[in-house]
Amino acid sequence: MRTISERIADFTLELTFEQIPANVIGYGKLLLMDTFGVAMANLEAEHAQAIRRVVTENGSRPVCTLWGSADQVQVAEAVMYNAGLIHGSDYDDTHVGGIVHPSAAVVSTAICVGEAVGATGQEIYEAIIVGWEVIVRLALSAKGRFHDVGYHGTGIVSSFAAACVAGKLYKVSRDILVNALGICGSQAAGLQEFLRDGSWVKKLHPGWAAHSAVYALQLAMAGFTGAKEVFEGEFGLFKTHCGFTCGTEEFENLGTVWHTPEITFKMYPVCHMTHSFIDCVLEAREKYEVEPEEVEEIECRIEERCYHIVCEPEAAKKNPQTDYMMRFSLPYVVSVALSKGKVSPWEIDMRLARDSRIGGLMNRVRCVADDSKRNPGYFPGWLKIRLRDGREFVFDQRWEKGTPQNPVDLDAVMEKFSNNLEHFYTEAQIKQLAELLQSFEKMDGAQPLFKALEIEKAGI
């Protein structure tokens, strides 16, 4: 009987482009475009500049491009930086059922390794699809347990998916990839303590995972061995991190059932657990013209698993001190949405967090842990606004915008893409980038994309 690692390795190495359904290919292109949009928006971000300083000072033979420039570093450093661009503003896609950000580690690894080995666009895209399918299945297998016990699931499972991506592009053997997955198991990491103080470390999780995956594969290629039952073993990933042994169910239909179209676009650059509530508040503002000064109280009923992440500790969530505290504060995002009528990257601003109008409204937001409206696998939002004149408005958003059940169209994805890039590129350049990404599998390699991404801006 094959181990889970062997099942994953067989799927990874045997999948061909022709086997991928057309709807998966088409949906994946939208995800790819969205991923580069959120990545390039972070070029000037402080966390990105910090990672860039480290990777450019590490030396070694430069073979991979740092997106947005002509600068090159070695593969492991490039994947770390580029993934940091993707995940840095928490605007990258999510598989809600698995509570995981699939594209940050997967896309950065595929593009960087693809560049290093001279892969075609189709070969790179095959590897991306592999990575998405593997990371979602690993996340689903945890059944939400990673987050329940304080781990960040994206940090934990990204290294395994990235190793599959790299292994497919390096065209390694089954044994080498199985060993690489075993090595990844001793490097998988990611704690949620950042929720308590708003530190930057979550921005690094997918990049560090991808960095570790590259080294794991290189070690395996050099003959280093890893645990063969890294997932289902007595001391494997799931027994140690989740408290139960992982079954093979999620991995038996690799190549026949596709999870990629379930990956959700994030329409707001904040924790996905808050999105349904933002949808509700924006509806209240548009439909009933509710203004912050009219509000006596906003009651938010949220699943208990989410309550601990975006509502506690209450004092910190109602007085956020960093950009990540703002992104993971339900009182803040609800208040800024009602006050400004939107939640874009420009609303993640400490000046707004200190604004007396928004601060006063945050203090009138009451969060309640309530699983009675649980919608398994998604982040539903139930919200009641009570006005000073006694009127009440109740909203119940079962499916947040961007999910398959409440989908966004190409125009919405393109609008988000353009808004993310308009600070660095002209309208014509943005259109060219979109066209390149939408025809990526037809390219001879990634070089035309790198050229189109290059910008001439001081400090980058």
C-alpha positions in Angstrom: 0.0 0.0 0.0 1.3 3.4 -1.0 2.1 6.0 1.7 0.6 9.4 1.4 4.0 10.8 0.3 4.1 8.2 -2.5 0.6 9.1 -3.6 1.5 12.8 -3.7 4.8 12.1 -5.5 3.1 9.9 -8.1 0.5 12.6 -8.8 3.1 15.3 -9.0 5.4 13.6 -11.4 2.9 11.9 -13.6 0.4 14.8 -14.2 0.5 16.3 -17.7 -1.1 19.5 -18.9 -3.5 17.6 -21.1 -5.0 15.9 -18.0 -6.0 19.1 -16.4 -9.7 20.1 -17.0 -10.3 23.3 -18.9 -12.2 24.9 -16.0 -9.2 24.3 -13.7 -6.8 25.9 -16.2 -9.1 28.9 -16.8 -9.8 29.5 -13.1 -6.1 29.1 -12.3 -5.2 31.9 -14.7 -7.4 34.3 -12.7 -5.7 33.1 -9.5 -2.3 33.7 -11.1 -3.2 37.2 -12.2 -4.6 38.0 -8.7 -1.4 36.7 -7.1 0.9 38.9 -9.1 -1.4 41.9 -8.5 -1.1 41.6 -4.7 2.6 40.8 -4.9 3.6 43.9 -6.8 1.5 46.1 -4.6 4.0 45.3 -1.8 7.2 46.4 -3.6 7.7 49.4 -1.3 6.4 47.7 1.9 8.8 47.8 4.8 8.7 44.0 5.4 9.5 43.4 1.7 12.5 45.8 1.9 13.8 43.9 5.0 13.6 40.5 3.2 15.2 42.0 0.1 18.2 43.3 2.1 18.8 39.9 3.5 18.5 37.9 0.3 20.7 40.3 -1.7 23.4 40.2 0.9 23.5 36.4 1.1 25.8 36.1 -2.0 25.9 32.8 -4.0 25.3 32.4 -7.7 22.3 34.6 -8.9 19.9 32.6 -11.1 16.4 33.9 -10.1 14.8 37.3 -10.5 13.4 39.4 -7.7 10.1 40.5 -9.1 9.8 44.1 -10.1 13.5 44.4 -10.8 16.4 43.0 -12.9 18.2 41.8 -9.7 18.9 38.1 -9.2 19.7 35.9 -6.3 19.9 32.1 -5.8 16.7 30.0 -5.9 16.0 29.6 -2.2 16.4 33.4 -1.5 14.2 34.3 -4.5 11.3 32.2 -3.5 11.4 33.6 0.0 11.4 37.2 -1.2 8.7 36.8 -3.9 6.4 34.8 -1.6 6.8 37.6 0.9 5.6 40.0 -1.7 2.5 37.9 -2.3 1.5 37.3 1.3 2.7 40.5 2.9 -0.6 42.4 2.8 -2.9 39.4 3.5 -4.6 40.1 0.2 -3.7 36.8 -1.5 -6.1 33.9 -2.2 -7.5 31.5 0.4 -8.9 28.0 0.4 -11.5 28.7 3.1 -12.3 25.1 3.9 -8.6 24.4 4.5 -7.9 27.8 6.0 -4.8 28.1 3.9 -3.3 30.6 1.4 -2.3 28.4 -1.5 -0.6 30.7 -4.0 2.1 32.5 -2.0 4.5 29.5 -1.7 3.3 27.6 -4.8 3.5 30.4 -7.4 6.7 31.9 -6.1 8.4 28.5 -6.1 7.1 27.6 -9.6 8.1 30.8 -11.2 11.6 30.9 -9.5 12.5 27.2 -10.1 11.0 27.4 -13.6 13.4 30.3 -14.3 16.3 28.4 -12.9 15.8 25.3 -15.0 14.6 27.1 -18.2 11.1 25.6 -18.0 8.3 26.6 -20.5 5.2 28.5 -19.4 3.2 25.2 -19.7 5.7 23.3 -17.5 5.6 26.0 -14.9 1.8 26.1 -15.0 1.5 22.4 -14.6 3.7 22.7 -11.5 1.5 25.4 -10.1 -1.7 23.3 -10.5 0.1 20.4 -8.7 1.0 22.7 -5.9 -2.5 24.1 -5.5 -4.0 20.6 -5.4 -1.4 19.3 -2.9 -1.6 22.2 -0.5 -5.4 22.2 -0.3 -5.6 18.5 0.4 -3.0 18.8 3.2 -4.9 21.7 4.7 -8.2 19.9 4.5 -6.7 16.9 6.2 -6.0 19.0 9.3 -9.8 19.7 9.7 -9.0 23.2 11.1 -6.9 21.7 13.9 -3.7 23.7 13.1 -5.4 26.9 13.9 -7.2 25.5 17.0 -4.0 24.7 18.7 -2.1 27.9 17.6 -0.3 27.0 14.4 -0.6 28.9 11.2 -1.7 26.3 8.7 -0.2 28.1 5.7 3.2 28.1 7.4 2.9 24.4 8.2 1.7 22.9 4.8 3.3 25.3 2.3 6.7 23.6 2.4 5.3 20.2 1.2 3.4 21.8 -1.7 6.5 23.9 -2.7 8.6 20.8 -2.6 6.2 19.1 -5.1 6.3 22.2 -7.3 10.1 22.2 -7.3 10.4 18.5 -7.7 8.2 18.5 -10.8 10.2 21.2 -12.5 13.5 19.6 -11.5 12.1 16.3 -12.9 13.3 14.3 -9.9 12.6 10.7 -9.2 9.8 9.4 -7.0 12.2 8.4 -4.3 13.9 11.8 -4.2 10.5 13.6 -3.9 9.3 11.3 -1.2 12.6 12.0 0.7 12.2 15.7 0.2 8.7 15.6 1.7 10.1 13.7 4.7 12.7 16.4 5.2 10.0 19.2 4.9 8.2 17.6 7.8 11.1 18.6 10.2 11.0 22.2 8.8 7.3 22.9 8.7 6.6 25.8 11.0 4.3 28.7 11.7 2.9 30.0 15.0 0.0 32.4 15.5 1.5 34.4 18.3 1.7 37.3 15.8 -2.0 37.7 16.6 -1.1 38.9 20.1 1.3 41.7 19.1 0.7 42.3 15.4 4.3 41.5 14.5 5.5 40.9 10.9 6.3 37.2 11.1 3.2 35.9 9.4 4.3 37.8 6.3 7.3 35.5 6.2 5.6 32.1 6.7 5.0 31.1 3.0 8.3 32.4 1.9 10.2 30.6 4.6 8.3 27.5 3.8 9.2 27.8 0.1 12.8 28.5 1.1 12.9 25.3 3.2 11.3 23.3 0.5 14.0 24.2 -2.0 16.7 23.2 0.5 14.8 20.0 1.3 14.7 19.0 -2.4 18.3 19.9 -2.9 19.3 17.7 0.1 17.2 14.8 -1.2 18.8 15.2 -4.6 22.2 14.9 -2.8 21.2 11.6 -1.2 19.8 12.9 2.1 16.8 10.8 3.3 13.6 11.9 5.0 10.8 10.1 6.8 8.6 8.0 4.4 5.5 8.3 6.6 5.9 12.0 7.4 2.1 12.6 7.3 0.5 9.4 8.7 3.3 8.1 10.9 3.1 7.8 14.7 5.3 10.8 15.1 4.3 12.4 11.7 2.9 15.8 11.0 -0.8 15.2 11.8 -0.3 13.1 15.0 2.1 15.7 16.5 0.4 18.9 15.3 -3.3 17.9 15.2 -3.5 15.0 17.6 -4.8 12.5 15.1 -3.5 10.2 12.4 -4.1 11.4 8.9 -6.0 9.0 6.6 -5.6 8.7 2.9 -9.1 9.9 1.9 -8.0 13.3 0.6 -5.3 11.8 -1.6 -7.1 8.9 -3.2 -8.7 11.1 -5.9 -5.7 13.2 -6.9 -6.1 13.8 -10.6 -9.8 13.1 -10.7 -11.3 15.6 -8.3 -9.9 19.2 -8.5 -9.9 21.6 -5.6 -8.3 24.5 -7.5 -11.7 26.1 -8.5 -12.6 26.2 -4.8 -9.8 28.7 -4.0 -11.3 32.0 -3.1 -10.3 35.5 -4.1 -9.8 37.9 -1.3 -11.7 41.1 -2.0 -10.5 42.9 1.1 -6.8 42.9 2.4 -7.7 41.7 5.9 -8.3 38.4 7.6 -10.7 36.3 5.6 -12.7 35.5 8.7 -14.0 39.1 8.7 -15.0 39.4 5.1 -18.7 38.4 5.5 -19.1 41.1 8.1 -17.6 43.7 5.7 -20.1 42.6 3.1 -22.9 43.2 5.6 -21.7 46.6 6.7 -21.2 47.8 3.1 -24.8 46.6 2.3 -26.1 48.6 5.3 -24.3 51.7 4.2 -25.5 51.4 0.6 -29.1 50.1 1.2 -30.0 52.1 4.3 -27.5 54.9 4.2 -26.3 54.2 7.8 -23.8 56.7 9.1 -21.4 55.9 12.0 -22.8 58.7 14.2 -26.2 57.1 14.0 -25.0 53.8 15.4 -25.7 52.7 19.0 -24.2 49.3 18.7 -23.0 46.8 16.1 -23.3 43.2 17.2 -21.2 40.7 15.3 -21.9 37.0 15.8 -19.0 34.9 14.7 -17.9 31.3 14.9 -15.9 30.5 18.0 -12.8 29.3 16.0 -12.7 32.8 14.4 -13.6 34.7 17.5 -10.3 33.9 19.2 -8.4 35.1 16.1 -10.1 38.4 15.2 -11.9 39.4 18.4 -9.4 38.6 21.2 -7.9 40.2 23.2 -10.7 42.7 23.1 -8.6 45.7 24.2 -6.0 45.1 21.5 -8.5 44.5 18.8 -10.2 47.9 19.6 -6.9 49.7 19.7 -4.8 48.2 16.9 -1.1 49.3 17.0 0.2 47.8 13.7 -1.0 47.0 10.2 -1.5 43.3 11.1 -3.5 44.2 14.2 -5.8 46.1 11.9 -6.0 43.3 9.4 -7.0 40.8 12.2 -9.4 43.1 14.1 -13.1 42.6 13.5 -14.0 45.8 15.3 -11.6 47.8 13.1 -12.5 46.4 9.7 -16.3 46.8 10.5 -15.8 50.3 11.7 -13.6 51.4 8.8 -16.0 49.8 6.3 -18.9 51.8 7.6 -17.0 55.0 7.9 -15.2 54.9 4.5 -17.5 52.7 2.4 -14.7 50.4 1.4 -11.8 48.3 2.8 -8.9 48.6 0.4 -5.1 48.7 1.1 -5.5 52.4 1.7 -7.8 51.8 4.7 -5.0 49.8 6.5 -3.5 53.0 7.8 -2.6 53.9 11.4 -4.0 57.4 10.9 -7.4 55.8 10.5 -7.0 53.6 13.5 -6.3 56.7 15.6 -9.2 58.6 14.0 -11.6 59.5 16.8 -14.7 58.8 14.6 -13.5 55.3 13.8 -12.1 54.7 17.3 -15.5 55.6 18.8 -17.3 53.3 16.5 -14.9 50.4 17.4 -15.9 50.8 21.0 -19.5 50.3 20.0 -18.8 47.0 18.2 -19.7 43.9 20.3 -18.4 40.6 19.2 -20.1 37.4 20.3 -18.8 33.8 19.8 -21.7 31.8 18.4 -21.6 28.6 16.4 -25.4 28.4 15.9 -25.1 29.8 12.4 -22.1 27.7 11.6 -21.5 27.2 7.9 -18.9 24.4 7.8 -15.9 25.2 5.6 -16.7 28.9 5.2 -16.7 32.1 7.3 -20.3 33.3 7.6 -21.2 36.6 9.2 -24.3 37.6 11.2 -24.5 41.2 12.0 -27.1 43.5 13.7 -26.8 47.3 13.6 -28.9 49.1 16.2 -29.3 52.9 15.6 -29.8 55.6 18.2 -33.4 56.1 17.0 -34.3 52.5 17.8 -34.2 51.1 14.3 -32.4 47.8 13.8 -31.0 46.1 10.7 -30.0 42.5 10.6 -27.7 40.9 8.0 -26.8 37.2 7.5 -24.1 36.6 5.0 -23.6 32.8 4.6 -21.0 33.0 1.8 -18.4 35.8 1.7 -17.8 37.5 -1.6 -15.3 35.7 -3.8 -16.2 32.2 -2.8 -17.6 29.7 -5.5 -21.1 30.2 -3.9 -20.8 34.0 -4.1 -18.4 34.4 -7.0 -16.7 37.4 -8.5 -16.3 37.8 -12.2 -13.3 38.6 -14.4 -14.1 42.3 -14.3 -13.9 42.3 -10.5 -10.6 40.4 -10.5 -9.2 42.7 -13.1 -10.3 45.8 -11.1 -8.5 44.5 -8.1 -5.4 43.7 -10.2 -5.4 47.2 -11.7 -5.9 48.9 -8.3 -2.9 47.0 -6.9 -0.6 47.9 -9.7 -1.6 51.5 -10.6 1.0 52.9 -8.2 3.9 51.4 -10.2 2.6 50.8 -13.8 0.7 52.7 -16.5 -2.6 51.5 -17.8 -1.0 50.0 -20.9 1.6 48.2 -18.8 -1.1 46.7 -16.5 -3.0 45.5 -19.6 0.1 43.9 -21.0 0.8 42.1 -17.7 -2.8 40.8 -17.6 -2.5 39.5 -21.1 0.8 37.7 -20.3 -0.6 36.0 -17.3 -3.8 35.0 -19.1 -1.7 33.3 -21.8 1.1 32.1 -19.5 1.0 28.4 -20.6 1.8 29.5 -24.2 5.0 31.3 -23.3 8.5 29.7 -23.9 9.5 30.8 -20.5 9.0 33.4 -17.8 11.4 36.0 -19.1 8.8 38.2 -20.9 6.9 38.4 -17.6 10.0 39.5 -15.7 10.7 42.1 -18.2 7.1 43.4 -18.0 7.3 43.5 -14.2 10.5 45.6 -14.1 10.0 49.1 -12.8 12.3 52.1 -12.5 11.6 53.5 -9.1 14.1 54.7 -6.5 14.6 52.4 -3.5 13.3 49.2 -5.2 
